[in-house]
Amino acid sequence: MRQALLIVCVSVAALQAGLIGEKAPQGDWPAYGRDPGGTRHSPLTQITPQNVARLQRAWVYHTGEKVPNFEVTPVMVGNVMYLSTPSQRVIALDATKGTEIWTFEPNPKVARGREHRGVSYWPGDRDTGPRILLATSDARLIAIDAKTGTSIPEFGDNGAVNLREGVADKFPQSPTPVTSPPAIYKNLAILGTSTQEGPSKGPAGDPRAFDIKTGKLVWRFRLVPHPGEPGNETWGPPDGWIDRSGPSTWGLFTVDTERGLVFIPTGNPADSYYGADRKGSNRFSASVICLDAATGALKWDYQTVHHDIFDMDVAAAPALIEVVRNGRRIPAVAEITKMGLLFILDRLTGQPIFGVEERPVPKTDVPGEEAWPTQPFPVKPPALARNSFKPSEISRVSPESEAFCGKLAEKYTNDGPFTPYRIATGTVLFSGSAGGGNWGGVAFDPRIGYIIVNTSEMATIGRMVASSPGSRGRGGAPPMPYRNEGGSTRFVDQDHYPCQQPPWGKLTAVNANTGDVAWSVTLGSYDEMEAKGHKNIGAANLGGAITTATGLTLIAATNDLKFRAFDTKTGKELWMTRLDASGNATPITYMGRDDRQYIVVVAGGPGHLMTIGNTAEDHADSVIAFALPK
């Protein structure tokens, strides 16, 4: 039986050559998650729990783009920092001074900027110098000379690869943006694409690998299997697979370089809320997929949501961790979901290490829809974010909020986790599409085996309604028979604060060796709420944490303009400072050429969180470095 895989012939010698360049020094941050496995753990020891409160600003760089969704995590190699902006300019900075070395702007310019979470660094080989890989929101993969900031004409077509070719040919009006940096394995750049929420027909979200030296396609893994391929029967036979858009692959990939494996988080298929034309579990959607990084061959896949009609993309990078059980070291994968469920899987088999239960979930009332009767829930750890709601849990931060939210809640229901959007009553979905654990993912401290997770308590409200006669979908395509009215509407009060009782944001440590929660604390607090006596109630957050060898957890993420340090062992807050704007991003730390350890985070202000909590916040364009006093 054929697999859902397309392999393109390439030079085996070129692939096996691997990387000849030197390994990145311990003090660098050469990839989004620092290491290819995305643990976001630094071995540096200069900044400690004892001196972290002495941190001060070392430098600030302004990009000149005060626009929404500045969510980038820079990379830093050899005292040069590389980052991207929402317009997808790439900037190289002196990492100790914050001064500009070069800037690169795609030609032609990106017509419509949007969130862009970074670039990738490739160290080069014996024949080729180091390169920066930029994947854009208008679907180009661009190679840039890391030293000069100039494009490389021999890569692709005059320096760029058209990422729409082969996945969006039949849908010229449908966008296929790439918002995450590619994963790097040897001479390959491996990446996915974001696809539409609806209607169901549109571009594919298949992950692909390209040769970093030439731009040639090496392999493609088909996420919606064709007839004769494993999983096709789960896509609504006989024709649910035809021209199916998605599943999206907009999240971050990770790589096990030792074993040659790439780990891919996948989103939901289109339509995001209506699946009557794709009856079945929809294999490979809302999943963690493990592929051979060199060939794209399937190793295993694990689905976290069956027949996703909730927009519950698996957005976070699958973090490659180690679990110790009964004296045995198990290579593992940690994946947090928007439902706040943390799946800890065996990295080699995809099997849950602490067990998973299939539990019954609520039914739908949408004609023709067949919601999956059960969903997977880890036995350990318990849910790390709220995923259900009762009227008794209405917020009481003020009489006005209680009255407003109580009236709003009368229009919607929630029967527990995975309550689908319905026609008769509408639904409060916990956690919503921006709640639970999102693309910020997890960090891992291998010294003590703790997985660090930040989560948001953000619900969405909506209901399914019949589409209007004669209406058209995206790109002029026919609409679905039913659509979600509301969809991403926040469940908030008259002042845009969450309608449920606090906490509204949390930071949690899970012991990877036992599956137990080690500690959980509220993350964030709003000034306006504190002035009314509501302290430490948590805040909405997007972005992630990092850990250090000295036992620090560092995180911004919250939309309260704060940057914080916690004791990784206990969860105690050790330091907090105010940023120029909220830092909806993941920080980095590195050793500068001047032998000072720096911590850098971008502060861009409101983006996807602009309609919740601190709605009066202005946008910013700051890249802020902190260090101990000289």
BELPEBEL-V226037 format. One record per residue. PHI is phi in radians with two decimals (NA if undefined). NEAR is the number of other ideal C-beta (glycine too) atoms within 10 Angstrom. D_CENTER is the distance of its C-alpha to the mean C-alpha in whole Angstrom. Layout:
# BELPEBEL-V226037
PHI&NEAR&D_CENTER  PHI&NEAR&D_CENTER
This chain:
# BELPEBEL-V226037
NA&5&33  -1.26&11&31  -1.75&16&27  -1.35&22&24  -2.56&18&24  -2.03&14&26  -1.99&15&27  -1.85&14&28  -1.17&7&31  -2.42&19&31  -1.23&14&33  -1.11&9&32  -1.07&7&34  -1.15&18&31  -1.25&17&28  -1.33&10&30  -1.06&15&31  1.17&12&28  -1.81&17&27  -1.68&11&30  -1.08&14&29  -1.14&9&29  -1.17&9&26  -1.12&19&25  -1.02&12&26  -1.00&11&25  -1.46&20&25  -1.48&21&22  -2.28&28&19  -1.47&21&18  -2.47&24&15  -0.88&30&11  -1.68&27&12  1.24&25&15  -1.80&20&16  -1.02&21&15  -1.45&26&14  1.23&29&12  -1.37&24&14  1.00&32&14  -2.02&24&17  -1.86&27&20  -1.45&13&24  -1.20&19&25  -2.26&12&28  -1.22&16&29  -1.66&25&27  -2.23&15&28  -1.05&19&28  -1.35&9&32  -2.03&14&31  -1.05&20&28  -1.20&11&30  -1.59&11&31  -0.99&20&28  -2.48&10&29  -1.15&11&28  -1.72&21&29  -2.86&18&28  -2.37&13&26  -2.05&21&25  -1.94&12&25  -1.34&23&23  1.54&11&25  -2.10&15&22  -1.60&16&22  -2.33&17&20  -1.15&18&17  1.18&23&13  -1.45&31&14  -2.11&25&11  -1.32&26&12  -1.94&28&12  -1.21&25&15  -2.05&24&17  -2.44&25&20  -2.40&20&23  1.05&17&27  1.21&19&27  -2.06&19&25  -1.77&26&22  -2.11&28&20  -2.56&26&17  -2.10&25&16  -2.01&23&17  -1.01&26&16  -1.49&20&19  1.21&24&18  -1.21&20&21  -1.91&23&20  -2.18&23&22  -1.90&22&24  -2.14&24&25  -1.21&16&27  -1.27&29&25  -1.66&20&28  -1.95&16&30  1.34&19&27  -1.60&10&29  -1.32&12&28  -1.74&17&29  -2.76&17&28  -2.28&14&26  -2.27&22&25  -2.15&14&25  -0.99&19&24  -2.17&10&27  -1.24&8&27  -1.08&12&25  -1.22&20&22  -1.15&8&23  -2.35&10&21  -1.24&20&18  -2.78&20&15  -0.96&23&11  -2.58&28&11  -1.73&22&9  2.45&27&12  -2.11&28&14  -2.03&23&16  -1.91&25&19  -2.02&24&21  -1.35&19&25  1.55&19&27  -2.43&18&30  -1.13&8&34  -1.85&9&34  -2.31&18&31  -1.33&14&30  -1.12&17&26  -2.29&24&24  -1.85&24&21  -1.83&23&19  -2.06&27&17  -1.86&27&15  -1.91&22&16  -1.33&21&16  -1.83&20&19  1.15&21&18  -2.16&21&20  -1.93&23&19  -2.07&24&22  -1.80&26&23  -2.19&24&24  -1.16&16&27  -1.16&23&25  -1.53&16&29  -1.88&13&30  1.32&17&27  -1.84&11&29  -1.26&18&28  -1.99&21&29  -1.01&11&31  -1.33&11&31  -1.52&23&28  1.05&21&27  -1.75&11&29  0.97&10&31  1.79&19&27  -2.54&21&25  -1.89&23&24  -1.42&14&23  -1.34&24&20  -1.39&18&22  -1.08&11&24  1.58&14&25  -2.11&22&22  -2.32&21&23  -1.01&10&27  -1.50&11&28  -2.33&22&26  -1.12&9&26  -1.61&10&25  -1.65&21&22  -1.26&20&19  -2.37&23&17  -1.23&19&14  -2.01&24&12  -1.98&23&10  -1.98&25&8  -1.23&27&11  -1.13&26&13  -1.45&28&13  -1.96&25&17  -2.36&24&20  0.90&19&23  -1.72&25&24  -2.02&24&21  -1.86&24&18  -1.97&23&16  -2.65&24&13  -2.11&31&12  -2.69&26&12  -1.54&24&12  -2.16&30&15  -1.33&24&17  -1.33&22&17  -3.13&22&20  -1.32&23&23  -1.33&26&23  -1.60&22&24  2.99&28&22  -1.09&28&20  -1.45&25&19  -1.84&28&15  -1.02&25&17  -1.21&22&15  -2.43&26&18  -2.12&29&19  -2.16&28&22  -1.18&21&24  -1.20&28&23  -1.46&20&27  -1.99&17&28  1.51&20&25  -1.28&17&26  -1.20&18&24  -1.81&24&25  -2.68&23&23  -2.49&20&21  -1.87&26&20  -1.47&21&21  -1.47&29&19  -1.95&27&21  -1.10&20&24  -1.52&13&28  -0.91&12&31  1.59&10&32  -1.76&17&29  -0.98&15&27  1.72&22&25  -1.03&20&27  -1.20&16&29  -1.64&22&26  -2.01&26&25  1.26&21&28  -0.93&12&31  -1.64&10&33  -2.34&11&31  -1.13&21&28  -1.42&23&26  -1.16&14&28  0.95&14&26  -1.17&26&23  -1.47&28&20  1.56&32&16  -1.03&29&15  -1.19&29&12  -2.28&28&10  -1.53&23&7  -1.40&25&4  -1.63&32&6  -1.64&27&9  -2.26&27&12  -2.35&24&15  -1.65&19&18  -1.18&17&21  -1.16&10&24  -1.73&14&24  1.21&15&22  -2.11&23&19  -2.07&27&16  -2.02&27&13  -2.15&26&11  -1.54&30&9  -2.02&29&10  -1.66&28&10  -1.48&27&14  -1.34&29&17  -1.59&29&19  -1.27&29&20  -1.17&29&17  -2.12&25&20  -2.27&26&23  -2.21&30&24  -1.13&19&27  -1.65&19&28  -2.46&25&25  -1.00&17&27  2.29&18&26  -1.37&18&23  1.08&30&21  -0.93&22&20  1.44&27&17  -1.51&32&15  0.79&27&13  -2.33&25&13  -1.86&24&13  -2.07&26&15  -1.91&24&17  -2.13&24&19  -1.15&17&22  -1.17&26&20  -1.44&20&23  -2.09&15&24  1.44&25&21  -1.23&13&24  -1.25&17&22  -1.77&18&22  -2.87&17&21  -2.53&19&18  -2.32&21&17  -1.67&23&17  -1.64&27&15  -2.44&26&16  -1.48&23&20  0.84&25&20  -1.16&29&17  -2.17&28&19  -2.14&26&17  1.08&24&14  -1.72&26&12  -0.78&28&9  -1.48&32&8  -1.76&25&4  -1.39&27&4  -1.15&30&6  -1.19&30&9  -1.40&30&11  -1.60&25&15  -2.08&25&17  -2.24&16&21  -1.99&24&23  -1.91&13&27  -2.35&14&29  0.92&6&32  1.37&5&33  -1.89&7&30  -1.56&10&27  -2.02&19&25  -1.13&16&22  -2.39&24&19  -2.23&26&15  -1.97&28&13  -2.29&25&11  -1.68&33&10  -2.02&28&10  -1.16&31&10  -1.44&26&14  1.33&25&14  -1.67&26&15  -1.81&29&14  -1.64&24&15  -1.98&24&17  -1.99&26&18  -1.13&16&21  -1.15&24&19  -1.60&16&23  -2.09&13&23  1.42&19&20  -1.44&11&22  -1.09&19&21  -1.38&23&23  -1.88&18&24  1.51&12&24  -2.44&20&23  -1.94&11&25  -1.54&12&25  -1.97&13&26  -1.07&10&28  -2.28&18&26  -1.06&16&27  -1.64&14&28  -1.84&20&28  -2.03&13&31  -1.38&23&30  -0.98&11&33  1.47&12&32  -1.36&23&29  -2.18&16&28  -1.08&20&26  -1.16&20&25  -1.24&13&27  -2.34&12&25  -2.40&25&22  -1.42&17&21  -2.23&20&20  -1.05&21&20  -1.17&12&24  -2.43&17&22  -1.33&23&21  -1.19&14&21  -0.97&19&19  -1.66&25&17  -2.49&26&17  -1.07&25&19  -2.30&24&19  -2.68&18&23  -2.67&25&25  -2.16&11&29  -0.96&12&31  -1.20&6&32  -1.70&16&29  -1.05&20&29  -1.05&22&29  -2.21&13&32  -1.20&23&31  -2.80&16&34  -1.02&8&36  -1.13&11&35  -1.14&19&31  -1.07&16&33  -1.20&13&35  -1.10&18&32  -1.23&25&30  -1.09&15&33  -1.18&10&34  -1.12&17&30  -1.17&20&30  -1.11&10&33  -1.54&11&31  -2.36&22&29  -2.26&16&28  -2.53&22&26  -1.82&16&27  2.08&14&25  -0.95&21&21  1.11&25&20  -1.26&24&23  -1.31&23&23  -1.16&32&24  -2.13&21&27  -1.56&16&30  -1.16&9&33  -2.09&16&31  1.34&19&28  -2.40&25&25  -1.66&26&23  -1.74&31&20  -1.99&28&18  -1.37&29&16  -1.32&24&15  -1.14&23&12  -2.00&23&11  -1.82&28&12  1.06&28&12  -1.72&27&9  -2.01&26&6  -1.13&26&2  -1.09&29&5  1.14&29&6  -2.20&29&10  -2.04&31&13  -2.36&28&16  -1.85&24&19  -1.22&14&22  -1.14&15&25  -2.07&15&25  1.26&18&22  -1.76&26&20  -1.68&27&16  -1.84&27&15  -2.30&29&13  -1.82&30&12  -2.33&28&12  -1.99&34&14  -1.78&27&17  -2.25&30&16  -1.69&27&18  -2.12&24&19  -2.18&24&22  -3.10&24&23  -2.59&19&26  -1.52&26&27  -2.34&15&30  -1.23&13&32  -1.21&16&31  -1.24&9&34  -1.03&6&36  1.47&6&36  -1.28&9&33  -2.16&12&30  -1.58&20&27  -1.02&18&24  1.19&15&26  1.45&9&29  -1.24&20&28  -1.06&12&30  -1.34&19&28  -1.34&23&27  -1.03&17&30  -2.27&21&28  -2.33&25&25  -1.54&24&23  -1.63&16&25  2.11&20&23  1.06&19&20  -1.79&16&17  -1.17&14&20  -1.30&22&20  -1.56&27&22  -2.28&24&24  -1.52&21&27  -1.14&12&29  -1.84&15&28  1.27&15&24  -1.68&27&24  -0.96&29&22  -1.45&23&25  -1.77&22&25  -1.10&17&26  -1.09&20&24  -1.37&22&22  -1.84&29&20  -2.72&28&17  -2.43&22&17  -2.16&26&17  -2.30&25&18  -1.96&28&19  -2.01&27&19  -1.30&17&22  -1.15&30&21  -1.48&17&24  -2.14&15&25  1.42&21&22  -1.57&13&24  -1.32&16&22  -1.43&20&24  -2.85&17&23  -2.60&16&21  -2.28&17&22  -1.22&17&21  -2.13&28&19  1.70&29&20  -2.90&22&23  -1.67&24&24  -0.98&11&28  -1.11&15&29  -1.22&23&29  -1.10&13&30  -1.10&9&33  -1.66&10&34  1.65&7&34  -1.74&17&30  -1.67&11&29  0.93&15&26  -1.75&20&24  1.57&25&21  -2.42&30&18  -1.04&31&15  -2.60&31&12  -2.43&26&9  2.21&25&8  -2.47&31&9  -1.82&27&13  -2.26&26&15  -2.17&28&18  -2.25&27&21  -1.19&16&24  -1.57&19&26  1.61&19&24  -1.81&24&22  -2.02&25&19  -2.04&29&18  -2.70&27&15  -1.81&30&15  1.23&31&13  -1.24&30&15  -1.60&30&17  -2.04&27&20  1.23&22&21  -1.86&20&21  -2.18&23&20  -2.27&20&21  -2.16&23&22  -2.17&27&22  -1.35&16&24  -1.09&27&22  -1.32&16&25  -2.04&14&26  1.48&17&23  -1.26&12&26  -1.29&16&25  -1.89&19&27  -2.81&18&26  -2.64&13&25  -2.43&16&25  -1.68&11&24  -1.63&19&22  -1.17&19&24  -2.85&23&21  -1.09&33&18  -1.77&29&15  -1.40&29&12  -2.81&29&10  -1.87&32&11  -1.34&24&14  -2.35&28&16  -2.44&27&20  -2.77&28&22  -1.75&23&26  -1.35&19&28  -1.11&13&31  -1.58&13&33  1.12&9&32  -1.90&17&30  -1.47&21&27  -1.95&27&24  -2.16&25&21  -2.19&26&19  -2.50&27&17  -1.60&30&17  -2.20&23&18  -1.96&29&17  1.48&26&18  -1.15&23&17  -2.45&20&15  -1.20&19&13  -1.77&26&15  -1.20&19&18  -1.81&14&20  -2.44&21&19  1.26&30&21  -1.37&24&22  -1.39&14&23  -1.57&9&26  -1.16&16&23  -1.56&9&24  -1.34&20&21  -2.43&23&22  -2.39&21&21  -1.65&19&21  -1.95&25&20  -2.01&24&22  -1.90&24&23  -2.05&23&25  -2.75&22&28  -1.28&17&31  -1.02&9&34  -1.18&7&36
